[in-house]
Amino acid sequence: MLKMVIVVNKIEMSCGKLAAQVAHAAVDCTLKALKRRPDIVKKWLEEGQKKVVLEAEEKEILEIEKKAKKMKLITSIIRDAGLTELEPGTLTAIAIGPDDEKKIDKITGHLPLK
């Protein structure tokens, strides 16, 4: 099974802001994956586009990004433009995948659901 994981920063955001940041991460990561691994994206779409949203502190998100890149997983870090609730450049989320869920779970499996 394939999946995408979105890890959101454990900061104060309204529900709408959180949803928008998760969407930004998922779309951006999918577009990157389409360029690099169209075969995986096609299979992921056929499987129903499984996505899981987790949460972590910013420091851990940056560590997860390093581990994901070492594993050659596709990632997308999202930083807010600062037009509404957050300061410009605030790290809000990272998306990883889509890829084999066992690979992604090696670096995100310990995180709590959001």
WOVEN-V602346 format. One line per field, one symbol per residue. ss: DSSP state (h for helix, s for strand, l for the rest). phi: phi as a letter, one per 30 degrees, with the letter a starting at -180 (. if undefined). A space follows every 10 residues. Layout:
ss=???
phi=???
//
This chain:
ss=lssssssssl llllhhhhhh hhhhhhhhhh hhhhhhlhhh hhhhhhhlll sssssslhhh hhhhhhhhhh llllsssssl llllllllll ssssssssss hhhhhhhhll lssl
phi=.cacccccdd bdbdeddedd dddedddddd dddedcbedd dedddddjhe bbcbbadeed edddeedddd diddbbdcbd didbccdeid dcabcbjdae dddddecbdd dddd
//
